[in-house]
Structure formats: C-alpha cells, structure tokens
C-alpha cells in the first residue's frame, strides 16, 4: 500500500496508516482506494 500511495504522490508512513486504520477507517479506505488506482495494491 505504501508503494501505491507513493505512486499517487501521497506521503504517509506506516505509523500514520495504522493510526488511520484504527481511528478513522473511512479515511483509511479512501487511501487504500487511491493506492489501488495508482497500481500499487494487487487486487484479488
């Protein structure tokens, strides 16, 4: 996911992603979608 976010020019670290996943799942899902669109997250 970090790679996909980097491709999308979004700079976040793993600690921030973990915090978002726990405290703001909607924002985390939005970042995950952006990472997928950028091609950095494999789709199953």
ABEGO torsion letter per residue (X at the ends): XAAAAAAAGBBBBAAAAAAAAAABAAAAAAAAAAAAAAGABBBX
